[in-house]
Amino acid sequence: MDKILKKSGAERVSDSAKEELKVYLEEIAETVSINAVKLAGHAGRKTIKASDVTLAIKS
């Protein structure tokens, strides 16, 4: 998380800021993952493909 925030221009990053970003990104990733699983299932597959993830992000 530190690397992401510093790439964005932050000079210093508190531990609590890193933790908040981590929690937020994990929530987003979980939502995308759930949608990708649904898309793969709808297509009759058990394997999640990159296209499933891409569509899940867009939806």
C-alpha distance matrix in Angstrom:
0.0 3.8 5.4 5.2 6.3 8.5 9.9 10.9 12.8 11.4 13.1 11.8 9.1 10.5 9.5 10.8 8.7 5.4 7.9 9.5 6.9 6.6 10.4 11.1 9.8 11.6 14.6 14.8 14.6 17.3 19.4 19.3 20.1 23.0 24.4 24.2 26.1 28.7 29.1 29.7 32.1 34.0 34.5 35.9 33.1 31.1 28.8 25.8 26.0 23.6 26.0 25.6 21.8 22.6 25.3 23.2 20.6 23.6 25.3
3.8 0.0 3.8 5.5 5.3 6.0 8.5 9.9 10.8 8.9 9.9 8.6 6.6 8.7 8.7 10.9 8.9 6.3 9.7 11.5 9.5 10.0 13.6 14.3 13.3 15.3 18.2 18.3 18.3 21.0 23.1 22.9 23.8 26.8 28.1 27.8 29.8 32.4 32.7 33.3 35.8 37.6 38.0 39.4 36.6 34.6 32.2 29.3 29.2 26.7 29.1 28.9 25.2 25.7 28.5 26.6 23.8 26.7 28.6
5.4 3.8 0.0 3.8 5.5 5.1 6.0 8.6 10.0 9.4 10.6 10.6 9.6 12.3 12.5 14.6 12.2 9.7 12.9 14.3 11.6 11.9 15.7 15.9 14.1 16.3 19.3 18.8 18.4 21.5 23.5 22.6 23.6 26.8 27.8 27.1 29.3 32.0 31.9 32.3 35.1 36.8 36.9 38.4 35.6 33.8 31.0 28.1 27.6 24.8 27.3 27.6 23.9 24.1 27.2 25.8 22.9 25.6 27.9
5.2 5.5 3.8 0.0 3.8 5.5 5.2 6.4 9.1 9.1 11.5 11.8 10.3 13.0 13.3 14.5 11.5 9.3 12.4 12.8 9.5 10.5 14.0 13.4 11.5 14.3 16.9 15.9 15.9 19.2 20.7 19.8 21.3 24.4 25.0 24.6 27.1 29.5 29.3 30.0 32.8 34.3 34.5 36.3 33.6 32.1 29.4 26.3 25.6 22.7 24.9 25.1 21.3 21.3 24.2 22.8 19.7 22.2 24.5
6.3 5.3 5.5 3.8 0.0 3.8 5.4 5.1 6.7 5.7 8.5 8.7 7.3 10.3 11.5 12.5 9.1 8.1 11.6 11.6 8.9 11.0 14.2 13.5 12.7 15.7 17.8 17.2 17.9 21.0 22.3 21.9 23.6 26.4 27.1 27.1 29.6 31.7 31.7 32.8 35.4 36.8 37.2 39.1 36.6 35.1 32.6 29.3 28.9 25.9 27.9 27.9 24.1 23.9 26.5 24.9 21.7 24.0 26.1
8.5 6.0 5.1 5.5 3.8 0.0 3.8 5.2 5.1 4.6 6.2 7.5 7.7 11.4 13.1 14.7 11.8 10.7 14.5 15.0 12.6 14.3 17.7 17.2 16.2 19.1 21.5 20.7 21.1 24.4 25.7 25.1 26.7 29.7 30.3 30.0 32.6 34.8 34.6 35.5 38.3 39.7 39.9 41.8 39.1 37.6 34.9 31.7 31.0 28.0 30.0 30.4 26.7 26.3 29.2 27.9 24.6 26.8 29.1
9.9 8.5 6.0 5.2 5.4 3.8 0.0 3.8 5.4 7.2 9.2 11.2 11.4 14.9 16.3 17.7 14.5 13.2 16.7 16.9 13.8 15.4 18.8 17.8 16.2 19.2 21.6 20.2 20.4 23.9 25.0 23.9 25.6 28.8 29.0 28.4 31.2 33.4 32.9 33.7 36.7 37.9 37.8 39.9 37.3 36.1 33.2 29.9 28.8 25.6 27.5 28.2 24.6 23.9 26.9 26.0 22.7 24.6 27.3
10.9 9.9 8.6 6.4 5.1 5.2 3.8 0.0 3.8 6.0 9.2 11.2 11.2 14.5 16.4 17.0 13.4 13.0 16.4 15.7 12.8 15.2 18.1 16.6 15.5 18.9 20.7 19.2 20.1 23.5 24.2 23.3 25.4 28.3 28.3 28.2 31.2 33.0 32.5 33.8 36.7 37.6 37.8 40.1 37.8 36.6 34.0 30.6 29.5 26.2 27.7 28.3 24.6 23.7 26.3 25.3 21.8 23.3 25.9
12.8 10.8 10.0 9.1 6.7 5.1 5.4 3.8 0.0 3.8 6.3 9.2 10.3 14.0 16.5 17.5 14.1 14.2 17.8 17.4 15.0 17.6 20.5 19.3 18.6 22.0 23.7 22.5 23.5 26.9 27.6 26.9 29.0 31.9 32.0 31.9 34.8 36.7 36.3 37.5 40.4 41.4 41.6 43.8 41.5 40.3 37.6 34.2 33.2 29.9 31.5 32.0 28.4 27.4 30.1 29.1 25.5 27.0 29.5
11.4 8.9 9.4 9.1 5.7 4.6 7.2 6.0 3.8 0.0 3.8 5.6 6.7 10.3 13.1 14.2 11.1 11.6 15.2 15.1 13.4 16.0 18.8 18.0 17.9 21.0 22.8 22.2 23.4 26.4 27.4 27.2 29.1 31.8 32.3 32.5 35.1 37.1 37.0 38.3 40.9 42.1 42.5 44.6 42.2 40.7 38.3 34.9 34.3 31.2 32.9 33.1 29.4 28.9 31.4 30.0 26.5 28.4 30.5
13.1 9.9 10.6 11.5 8.5 6.2 9.2 9.2 6.3 3.8 0.0 3.8 6.9 10.4 13.4 15.2 12.8 13.1 16.8 17.3 16.0 18.3 21.2 21.0 20.9 23.7 25.8 25.5 26.3 29.3 30.6 30.4 32.1 34.9 35.6 35.6 38.1 40.3 40.3 41.3 44.0 45.3 45.7 47.6 45.0 43.4 40.9 37.7 37.1 34.1 36.0 36.3 32.5 32.1 34.8 33.4 30.0 32.0 34.2
11.8 8.6 10.6 11.8 8.7 7.5 11.2 11.2 9.2 5.6 3.8 0.0 3.8 6.8 9.9 11.9 10.1 10.7 14.1 15.0 14.4 16.4 19.2 19.5 19.8 22.2 24.3 24.6 25.5 28.1 29.7 29.9 31.3 33.9 35.0 35.2 37.4 39.6 40.0 41.0 43.4 44.9 45.5 47.2 44.7 42.8 40.4 37.4 37.1 34.4 36.4 36.3 32.6 32.6 35.1 33.3 30.2 32.4 34.3
9.1 6.6 9.6 10.3 7.3 7.7 11.4 11.2 10.3 6.7 6.9 3.8 0.0 3.8 6.6 8.4 6.5 7.0 10.4 11.3 11.0 12.9 15.5 16.0 16.6 18.8 20.9 21.4 22.4 24.8 26.4 26.9 28.3 30.7 32.0 32.3 34.4 36.6 37.2 38.2 40.4 42.0 42.8 44.4 41.9 39.9 37.8 34.7 34.8 32.2 34.3 33.8 30.1 30.4 32.8 30.7 27.7 30.1 31.7
10.5 8.7 12.3 13.0 10.3 11.4 14.9 14.5 14.0 10.3 10.4 6.8 3.8 0.0 3.8 5.4 5.2 6.5 8.8 10.0 11.0 12.6 14.5 15.7 16.9 18.6 20.4 21.6 22.7 24.6 26.4 27.4 28.5 30.7 32.3 32.9 34.7 36.8 37.8 38.8 40.7 42.5 43.5 44.9 42.5 40.3 38.4 35.5 35.9 33.6 35.7 34.9 31.2 31.9 34.0 31.6 28.9 31.5 32.7
9.5 8.7 12.5 13.3 11.5 13.1 16.3 16.4 16.5 13.1 13.4 9.9 6.6 3.8 0.0 3.8 5.4 5.1 6.2 8.7 10.0 10.6 12.4 14.4 15.5 16.5 18.6 20.2 20.9 22.5 24.7 25.8 26.6 28.6 30.6 31.2 32.6 34.9 36.1 36.9 38.7 40.7 41.8 42.9 40.3 37.9 36.2 33.5 34.2 32.3 34.5 33.5 29.8 30.9 33.1 30.4 28.0 30.9 31.9
10.8 10.9 14.6 14.5 12.5 14.7 17.7 17.0 17.5 14.2 15.2 11.9 8.4 5.4 3.8 0.0 3.8 5.4 5.0 6.1 8.6 9.7 10.5 12.3 14.2 15.3 16.7 18.6 19.8 21.1 23.0 24.5 25.5 27.2 29.1 30.1 31.5 33.5 34.9 36.0 37.5 39.4 40.8 42.0 39.7 37.3 35.9 33.1 34.0 32.1 34.1 32.7 29.1 30.2 32.0 29.1 26.8 29.5 30.2
8.7 8.9 12.2 11.5 9.1 11.8 14.5 13.4 14.1 11.1 12.8 10.1 6.5 5.2 5.4 3.8 0.0 3.8 5.4 5.1 6.3 8.6 10.0 10.7 12.3 14.2 15.6 16.8 18.3 20.1 21.6 22.7 24.2 26.1 27.6 28.5 30.3 32.2 33.2 34.5 36.3 37.9 39.2 40.7 38.4 36.4 34.7 31.6 32.2 30.0 31.8 30.7 27.1 27.7 29.6 27.0 24.3 26.9 27.8
5.4 6.3 9.7 9.3 8.1 10.7 13.2 13.0 14.2 11.6 13.1 10.7 7.0 6.5 5.1 5.4 3.8 0.0 3.8 5.5 5.3 6.2 8.7 10.0 10.6 12.2 14.4 15.6 16.3 18.3 20.3 21.1 22.1 24.4 26.0 26.5 28.2 30.4 31.4 32.3 34.3 36.1 37.1 38.5 36.0 33.8 32.0 29.0 29.6 27.5 29.6 28.6 24.9 25.9 28.0 25.5 23.0 25.8 27.0
7.9 9.7 12.9 12.4 11.6 14.5 16.7 16.4 17.8 15.2 16.8 14.1 10.4 8.8 6.2 5.0 5.4 3.8 0.0 3.8 5.5 5.0 6.2 8.6 9.9 10.5 12.4 14.4 15.2 16.4 18.6 20.0 20.7 22.6 24.6 25.4 26.7 28.8 30.2 31.2 32.8 34.7 36.0 37.1 34.7 32.4 30.9 28.1 29.2 27.5 29.6 28.1 24.6 25.9 27.7 24.8 22.7 25.8 26.4
9.5 11.5 14.3 12.8 11.6 15.0 16.9 15.7 17.4 15.1 17.3 15.0 11.3 10.0 8.7 6.1 5.1 5.5 3.8 0.0 3.8 5.4 5.2 6.2 8.6 10.0 10.8 12.6 14.3 15.5 17.0 18.6 20.0 21.5 23.2 24.4 26.0 27.7 29.0 30.4 32.0 33.6 35.1 36.5 34.4 32.3 30.9 27.9 28.9 27.1 28.7 27.2 23.7 24.7 26.2 23.2 21.0 23.7 24.1
6.9 9.5 11.6 9.5 8.9 12.6 13.8 12.8 15.0 13.4 16.0 14.4 11.0 11.0 10.0 8.6 6.3 5.3 5.5 3.8 0.0 3.8 5.5 5.1 6.1 8.5 10.0 10.7 12.1 14.2 15.6 16.5 18.0 20.1 21.4 22.3 24.2 26.1 27.0 28.3 30.2 31.7 32.9 34.5 32.3 30.4 28.8 25.6 26.2 24.0 25.7 24.5 20.9 21.7 23.5 20.8 18.2 21.0 21.9
6.6 10.0 11.9 10.5 11.0 14.3 15.4 15.2 17.6 16.0 18.3 16.4 12.9 12.6 10.6 9.7 8.6 6.2 5.0 5.4 3.8 0.0 3.8 5.5 5.3 6.1 8.7 10.0 10.4 12.1 14.4 15.3 16.1 18.3 20.1 20.6 22.1 24.4 25.5 26.4 28.2 30.1 31.3 32.5 30.1 27.9 26.3 23.3 24.3 22.5 24.6 23.2 19.6 21.0 22.9 20.0 18.0 21.2 22.0
10.4 13.6 15.7 14.0 14.2 17.7 18.8 18.1 20.5 18.8 21.2 19.2 15.5 14.5 12.4 10.5 10.0 8.7 6.2 5.2 5.5 3.8 0.0 3.8 5.6 5.2 6.3 8.8 9.9 10.6 12.6 14.4 15.2 16.7 18.7 19.9 21.1 23.0 24.5 25.7 27.1 28.9 30.5 31.6 29.5 27.3 26.1 23.3 24.7 23.3 25.0 23.1 19.7 21.4 22.7 19.4 17.8 20.9 21.0
11.1 14.3 15.9 13.4 13.5 17.2 17.8 16.6 19.3 18.0 21.0 19.5 16.0 15.7 14.4 12.3 10.7 10.0 8.6 6.2 5.1 5.5 3.8 0.0 3.8 5.5 5.2 6.4 8.7 10.0 11.0 12.6 14.3 15.7 17.1 18.5 20.3 21.8 23.0 24.6 26.2 27.6 29.1 30.7 28.8 27.0 25.8 22.7 23.7 21.9 23.2 21.4 18.0 19.2 20.3 17.2 15.1 17.9 18.1
9.8 13.3 14.1 11.5 12.7 16.2 16.2 15.5 18.6 17.9 20.9 19.8 16.6 16.9 15.5 14.2 12.3 10.6 9.9 8.6 6.1 5.3 5.6 3.8 0.0 3.8 5.4 5.1 6.1 8.5 10.0 10.5 12.0 14.2 15.5 16.2 18.2 20.1 20.9 22.2 24.2 25.7 26.9 28.4 26.3 24.6 23.0 19.7 20.4 18.5 20.1 18.6 15.0 16.2 17.8 15.0 12.8 16.0 16.7
11.6 15.3 16.3 14.3 15.7 19.1 19.2 18.9 22.0 21.0 23.7 22.2 18.8 18.6 16.5 15.3 14.2 12.2 10.5 10.0 8.5 6.1 5.2 5.5 3.8 0.0 3.8 5.4 5.0 6.1 8.7 9.8 10.2 12.2 14.3 15.0 16.2 18.4 19.8 20.7 22.3 24.2 25.6 26.7 24.5 22.3 21.1 18.2 19.5 18.3 20.1 18.1 14.8 16.8 18.2 15.0 13.7 17.2 17.4
14.6 18.2 19.3 16.9 17.8 21.5 21.6 20.7 23.7 22.8 25.8 24.3 20.9 20.4 18.6 16.7 15.6 14.4 12.4 10.8 10.0 8.7 6.3 5.2 5.4 3.8 0.0 3.8 5.5 5.2 6.4 8.7 9.9 10.8 12.6 14.3 15.5 16.9 18.6 20.2 21.4 22.9 24.7 26.0 24.3 22.4 21.6 18.6 20.2 19.1 20.3 17.9 14.9 16.7 17.4 13.8 12.8 15.9 15.4
14.8 18.3 18.8 15.9 17.2 20.7 20.2 19.2 22.5 22.2 25.5 24.6 21.4 21.6 20.2 18.6 16.8 15.6 14.4 12.6 10.7 10.0 8.8 6.4 5.1 5.4 3.8 0.0 3.8 5.4 5.2 6.2 8.6 10.0 10.8 12.3 14.4 15.7 16.6 18.4 20.1 21.3 22.8 24.6 22.9 21.5 20.4 17.0 18.0 16.5 17.3 15.2 12.1 13.4 14.1 10.8 9.2 12.3 12.3
14.6 18.3 18.4 15.9 17.9 21.1 20.4 20.1 23.5 23.4 26.3 25.5 22.4 22.7 20.9 19.8 18.3 16.3 15.2 14.3 12.1 10.4 9.9 8.7 6.1 5.0 5.5 3.8 0.0 3.8 5.5 5.1 6.0 8.6 9.9 10.3 12.1 14.2 15.1 16.2 18.1 19.8 20.9 22.4 20.3 18.6 17.2 13.9 15.1 13.8 15.2 13.2 9.9 12.0 13.3 10.1 9.2 12.9 13.1
17.3 21.0 21.5 19.2 21.0 24.4 23.9 23.5 26.9 26.4 29.3 28.1 24.8 24.6 22.5 21.1 20.1 18.3 16.4 15.5 14.2 12.1 10.6 10.0 8.5 6.1 5.2 5.4 3.8 0.0 3.8 5.5 5.0 6.2 8.6 9.7 10.6 12.4 14.2 15.3 16.5 18.4 20.1 21.1 19.2 17.3 16.6 13.8 15.8 15.4 16.6 13.8 11.2 13.9 14.4 10.8 11.0 14.4 13.8
19.4 23.1 23.5 20.7 22.3 25.7 25.0 24.2 27.6 27.4 30.6 29.7 26.4 26.4 24.7 23.0 21.6 20.3 18.6 17.0 15.6 14.4 12.6 11.0 10.0 8.7 6.4 5.2 5.5 3.8 0.0 3.8 5.4 5.2 6.3 8.6 10.1 10.9 12.5 14.4 15.5 16.7 18.7 20.2 18.9 17.6 17.2 14.2 15.9 15.3 15.6 12.7 10.5 12.6 12.2 8.5 8.9 11.8 10.4
19.3 22.9 22.6 19.8 21.9 25.1 23.9 23.3 26.9 27.2 30.4 29.9 26.9 27.4 25.8 24.5 22.7 21.1 20.0 18.6 16.5 15.3 14.4 12.6 10.5 9.8 8.7 6.2 5.1 5.5 3.8 0.0 3.8 5.5 5.2 6.1 8.7 9.9 10.5 12.3 14.2 15.3 16.6 18.5 16.9 15.9 14.9 11.5 12.6 11.7 12.0 9.3 6.8 8.9 9.0 5.4 5.9 9.2 8.8
20.1 23.8 23.6 21.3 23.6 26.7 25.6 25.4 29.0 29.1 32.1 31.3 28.3 28.5 26.6 25.5 24.2 22.1 20.7 20.0 18.0 16.1 15.2 14.3 12.0 10.2 9.9 8.6 6.0 5.0 5.4 3.8 0.0 3.8 5.4 5.0 6.2 8.6 9.8 10.5 12.2 14.1 15.4 16.5 14.5 12.9 12.0 9.0 11.0 11.1 12.1 9.0 7.1 10.4 10.7 7.5 9.0 12.4 11.8
23.0 26.8 26.8 24.4 26.4 29.7 28.8 28.3 31.9 31.8 34.9 33.9 30.7 30.7 28.6 27.2 26.1 24.4 22.6 21.5 20.1 18.3 16.7 15.7 14.2 12.2 10.8 10.0 8.6 6.2 5.2 5.5 3.8 0.0 3.8 5.5 5.2 6.4 8.8 10.1 10.7 12.4 14.5 15.5 14.2 12.7 12.9 10.5 13.0 13.7 14.0 10.4 9.5 12.6 11.8 8.4 10.7 13.3 11.7
24.4 28.1 27.8 25.0 27.1 30.3 29.0 28.3 32.0 32.3 35.6 35.0 32.0 32.3 30.6 29.1 27.6 26.0 24.6 23.2 21.4 20.1 18.7 17.1 15.5 14.3 12.6 10.8 9.9 8.6 6.3 5.2 5.4 3.8 0.0 3.8 5.4 5.1 6.2 8.7 9.8 10.5 12.5 14.3 13.5 13.1 13.1 10.3 12.0 12.4 11.7 8.1 7.9 10.1 8.5 5.3 8.3 10.3 8.4
24.2 27.8 27.1 24.6 27.1 30.0 28.4 28.2 31.9 32.5 35.6 35.2 32.3 32.9 31.2 30.1 28.5 26.5 25.4 24.4 22.3 20.6 19.9 18.5 16.2 15.0 14.3 12.3 10.3 9.7 8.6 6.1 5.0 5.5 3.8 0.0 3.8 5.4 5.0 6.2 8.5 9.8 10.7 12.5 10.9 10.5 9.8 6.6 8.2 8.9 8.6 4.9 5.2 8.2 7.4 5.3 8.4 10.7 10.0
26.1 29.8 29.3 27.1 29.6 32.6 31.2 31.2 34.8 35.1 38.1 37.4 34.4 34.7 32.6 31.5 30.3 28.2 26.7 26.0 24.2 22.1 21.1 20.3 18.2 16.2 15.5 14.4 12.1 10.6 10.1 8.7 6.2 5.2 5.4 3.8 0.0 3.8 5.5 5.2 6.1 8.6 9.9 10.5 9.0 7.8 8.3 6.4 9.4 11.3 11.3 7.7 8.6 11.9 11.0 8.9 12.1 14.3 13.1
28.7 32.4 32.0 29.5 31.7 34.8 33.4 33.0 36.7 37.1 40.3 39.6 36.6 36.8 34.9 33.5 32.2 30.4 28.8 27.7 26.1 24.4 23.0 21.8 20.1 18.4 16.9 15.7 14.2 12.4 10.9 9.9 8.6 6.4 5.1 5.4 3.8 0.0 3.8 5.5 5.0 6.1 8.6 9.8 9.6 9.6 10.9 9.3 11.7 13.5 12.5 8.8 10.4 12.9 10.8 9.0 12.6 14.0 11.9
29.1 32.7 31.9 29.3 31.7 34.6 32.9 32.5 36.3 37.0 40.3 40.0 37.2 37.8 36.1 34.9 33.2 31.4 30.2 29.0 27.0 25.5 24.5 23.0 20.9 19.8 18.6 16.6 15.1 14.2 12.5 10.5 9.8 8.8 6.2 5.0 5.5 3.8 0.0 3.8 5.4 5.1 6.3 8.8 8.7 9.8 10.2 8.3 9.6 11.2 9.4 6.0 8.6 10.5 8.1 7.6 11.4 12.2 10.7
29.7 33.3 32.3 30.0 32.8 35.5 33.7 33.8 37.5 38.3 41.3 41.0 38.2 38.8 36.9 36.0 34.5 32.3 31.2 30.4 28.3 26.4 25.7 24.6 22.2 20.7 20.2 18.4 16.2 15.3 14.4 12.3 10.5 10.1 8.7 6.2 5.2 5.5 3.8 0.0 3.8 5.4 5.1 6.4 5.1 6.3 6.7 5.8 7.5 10.3 9.3 6.4 9.3 11.7 10.4 10.2 13.7 15.0 14.1
32.1 35.8 35.1 32.8 35.4 38.3 36.7 36.7 40.4 40.9 44.0 43.4 40.4 40.7 38.7 37.5 36.3 34.3 32.8 32.0 30.2 28.2 27.1 26.2 24.2 22.3 21.4 20.1 18.1 16.5 15.5 14.2 12.2 10.7 9.8 8.5 6.1 5.0 5.4 3.8 0.0 3.8 5.3 4.9 5.3 6.2 8.5 8.7 11.1 14.0 13.1 10.0 12.7 15.2 13.4 12.7 16.4 17.5 15.9
34.0 37.6 36.8 34.3 36.8 39.7 37.9 37.6 41.4 42.1 45.3 44.9 42.0 42.5 40.7 39.4 37.9 36.1 34.7 33.6 31.7 30.1 28.9 27.6 25.7 24.2 22.9 21.3 19.8 18.4 16.7 15.3 14.1 12.4 10.5 9.8 8.6 6.1 5.1 5.4 3.8 0.0 3.8 5.4 7.4 9.6 11.4 11.2 12.7 15.1 13.2 10.4 13.5 15.2 12.6 12.6 16.3 16.6 14.8
34.5 38.0 36.9 34.5 37.2 39.9 37.8 37.8 41.6 42.5 45.7 45.5 42.8 43.5 41.8 40.8 39.2 37.1 36.0 35.1 32.9 31.3 30.5 29.1 26.9 25.6 24.7 22.8 20.9 20.1 18.7 16.6 15.4 14.5 12.5 10.7 9.9 8.6 6.3 5.1 5.3 3.8 0.0 3.8 5.6 8.9 10.0 10.1 10.8 13.5 11.5 9.6 13.2 14.6 12.6 13.4 17.0 17.2 16.1
35.9 39.4 38.4 36.3 39.1 41.8 39.9 40.1 43.8 44.6 47.6 47.2 44.4 44.9 42.9 42.0 40.7 38.5 37.1 36.5 34.5 32.5 31.6 30.7 28.4 26.7 26.0 24.6 22.4 21.1 20.2 18.5 16.5 15.5 14.3 12.5 10.5 9.8 8.8 6.4 4.9 5.4 3.8 0.0 3.8 7.0 9.2 10.7 12.2 15.5 14.2 12.2 15.5 17.5 15.8 16.1 19.8 20.5 19.3
33.1 36.6 35.6 33.6 36.6 39.1 37.3 37.8 41.5 42.2 45.0 44.7 41.9 42.5 40.3 39.7 38.4 36.0 34.7 34.4 32.3 30.1 29.5 28.8 26.3 24.5 24.3 22.9 20.3 19.2 18.9 16.9 14.5 14.2 13.5 10.9 9.0 9.6 8.7 5.1 5.3 7.4 5.6 3.8 0.0 3.8 5.5 7.5 9.3 12.9 12.5 10.5 13.5 15.9 15.0 15.2 18.6 19.8 19.1
31.1 34.6 33.8 32.1 35.1 37.6 36.1 36.6 40.3 40.7 43.4 42.8 39.9 40.3 37.9 37.3 36.4 33.8 32.4 32.3 30.4 27.9 27.3 27.0 24.6 22.3 22.4 21.5 18.6 17.3 17.6 15.9 12.9 12.7 13.1 10.5 7.8 9.6 9.8 6.3 6.2 9.6 8.9 7.0 3.8 0.0 3.8 6.5 9.5 13.1 13.6 11.3 13.4 16.5 16.1 15.5 18.6 20.6 19.9
28.8 32.2 31.0 29.4 32.6 34.9 33.2 34.0 37.6 38.3 40.9 40.4 37.8 38.4 36.2 35.9 34.7 32.0 30.9 30.9 28.8 26.3 26.1 25.8 23.0 21.1 21.6 20.4 17.2 16.6 17.2 14.9 12.0 12.9 13.1 9.8 8.3 10.9 10.2 6.7 8.5 11.4 10.0 9.2 5.5 3.8 0.0 3.8 6.3 9.9 11.1 9.5 11.3 14.3 14.6 14.4 17.1 19.2 19.2
25.8 29.3 28.1 26.3 29.3 31.7 29.9 30.6 34.2 34.9 37.7 37.4 34.7 35.5 33.5 33.1 31.6 29.0 28.1 27.9 25.6 23.3 23.3 22.7 19.7 18.2 18.6 17.0 13.9 13.8 14.2 11.5 9.0 10.5 10.3 6.6 6.4 9.3 8.3 5.8 8.7 11.2 10.1 10.7 7.5 6.5 3.8 0.0 3.8 6.9 8.2 6.2 7.5 10.7 11.3 10.9 13.4 15.6 15.9
26.0 29.2 27.6 25.6 28.9 31.0 28.8 29.5 33.2 34.3 37.1 37.1 34.8 35.9 34.2 34.0 32.2 29.6 29.2 28.9 26.2 24.3 24.7 23.7 20.4 19.5 20.2 18.0 15.1 15.8 15.9 12.6 11.0 13.0 12.0 8.2 9.4 11.7 9.6 7.5 11.1 12.7 10.8 12.2 9.3 9.5 6.3 3.8 0.0 3.8 5.3 5.2 6.7 8.8 10.1 10.8 12.8 14.6 15.6
23.6 26.7 24.8 22.7 25.9 28.0 25.6 26.2 29.9 31.2 34.1 34.4 32.2 33.6 32.3 32.1 30.0 27.5 27.5 27.1 24.0 22.5 23.3 21.9 18.5 18.3 19.1 16.5 13.8 15.4 15.3 11.7 11.1 13.7 12.4 8.9 11.3 13.5 11.2 10.3 14.0 15.1 13.5 15.5 12.9 13.1 9.9 6.9 3.8 0.0 3.8 5.4 5.1 6.2 8.6 9.8 10.6 12.5 14.3
26.0 29.1 27.3 24.9 27.9 30.0 27.5 27.7 31.5 32.9 36.0 36.4 34.3 35.7 34.5 34.1 31.8 29.6 29.6 28.7 25.7 24.6 25.0 23.2 20.1 20.1 20.3 17.3 15.2 16.6 15.6 12.0 12.1 14.0 11.7 8.6 11.3 12.5 9.4 9.3 13.1 13.2 11.5 14.2 12.5 13.6 11.1 8.2 5.3 3.8 0.0 3.8 5.4 4.9 6.1 8.4 9.8 10.6 12.2
25.6 28.9 27.6 25.1 27.9 30.4 28.2 28.3 32.0 33.1 36.3 36.3 33.8 34.9 33.5 32.7 30.7 28.6 28.1 27.2 24.5 23.2 23.1 21.4 18.6 18.1 17.9 15.2 13.2 13.8 12.7 9.3 9.0 10.4 8.1 4.9 7.7 8.8 6.0 6.4 10.0 10.4 9.6 12.2 10.5 11.3 9.5 6.2 5.2 5.4 3.8 0.0 3.8 5.4 5.2 6.0 8.6 10.0 10.5
21.8 25.2 23.9 21.3 24.1 26.7 24.6 24.6 28.4 29.4 32.5 32.6 30.1 31.2 29.8 29.1 27.1 24.9 24.6 23.7 20.9 19.6 19.7 18.0 15.0 14.8 14.9 12.1 9.9 11.2 10.5 6.8 7.1 9.5 7.9 5.2 8.6 10.4 8.6 9.3 12.7 13.5 13.2 15.5 13.5 13.4 11.3 7.5 6.7 5.1 5.4 3.8 0.0 3.8 5.5 4.9 6.1 8.7 9.9
22.6 25.7 24.1 21.3 23.9 26.3 23.9 23.7 27.4 28.9 32.1 32.6 30.4 31.9 30.9 30.2 27.7 25.9 25.9 24.7 21.7 21.0 21.4 19.2 16.2 16.8 16.7 13.4 12.0 13.9 12.6 8.9 10.4 12.6 10.1 8.2 11.9 12.9 10.5 11.7 15.2 15.2 14.6 17.5 15.9 16.5 14.3 10.7 8.8 6.2 4.9 5.4 3.8 0.0 3.8 5.4 5.2 6.4 8.8
25.3 28.5 27.2 24.2 26.5 29.2 26.9 26.3 30.1 31.4 34.8 35.1 32.8 34.0 33.1 32.0 29.6 28.0 27.7 26.2 23.5 22.9 22.7 20.3 17.8 18.2 17.4 14.1 13.3 14.4 12.2 9.0 10.7 11.8 8.5 7.4 11.0 10.8 8.1 10.4 13.4 12.6 12.6 15.8 15.0 16.1 14.6 11.3 10.1 8.6 6.1 5.2 5.5 3.8 0.0 3.8 5.4 5.1 6.2
23.2 26.6 25.8 22.8 24.9 27.9 26.0 25.3 29.1 30.0 33.4 33.3 30.7 31.6 30.4 29.1 27.0 25.5 24.8 23.2 20.8 20.0 19.4 17.2 15.0 15.0 13.8 10.8 10.1 10.8 8.5 5.4 7.5 8.4 5.3 5.3 8.9 9.0 7.6 10.2 12.7 12.6 13.4 16.1 15.2 15.5 14.4 10.9 10.8 9.8 8.4 6.0 4.9 5.4 3.8 0.0 3.8 5.5 5.2
20.6 23.8 22.9 19.7 21.7 24.6 22.7 21.8 25.5 26.5 30.0 30.2 27.7 28.9 28.0 26.8 24.3 23.0 22.7 21.0 18.2 18.0 17.8 15.1 12.8 13.7 12.8 9.2 9.2 11.0 8.9 5.9 9.0 10.7 8.3 8.4 12.1 12.6 11.4 13.7 16.4 16.3 17.0 19.8 18.6 18.6 17.1 13.4 12.8 10.6 9.8 8.6 6.1 5.2 5.4 3.8 0.0 3.8 5.5
23.6 26.7 25.6 22.2 24.0 26.8 24.6 23.3 27.0 28.4 32.0 32.4 30.1 31.5 30.9 29.5 26.9 25.8 25.8 23.7 21.0 21.2 20.9 17.9 16.0 17.2 15.9 12.3 12.9 14.4 11.8 9.2 12.4 13.3 10.3 10.7 14.3 14.0 12.2 15.0 17.5 16.6 17.2 20.5 19.8 20.6 19.2 15.6 14.6 12.5 10.6 10.0 8.7 6.4 5.1 5.5 3.8 0.0 3.8
25.3 28.6 27.9 24.5 26.1 29.1 27.3 25.9 29.5 30.5 34.2 34.3 31.7 32.7 31.9 30.2 27.8 27.0 26.4 24.1 21.9 22.0 21.0 18.1 16.7 17.4 15.4 12.3 13.1 13.8 10.4 8.8 11.8 11.7 8.4 10.0 13.1 11.9 10.7 14.1 15.9 14.8 16.1 19.3 19.1 19.9 19.2 15.9 15.6 14.3 12.2 10.5 9.9 8.8 6.2 5.2 5.5 3.8 0.0
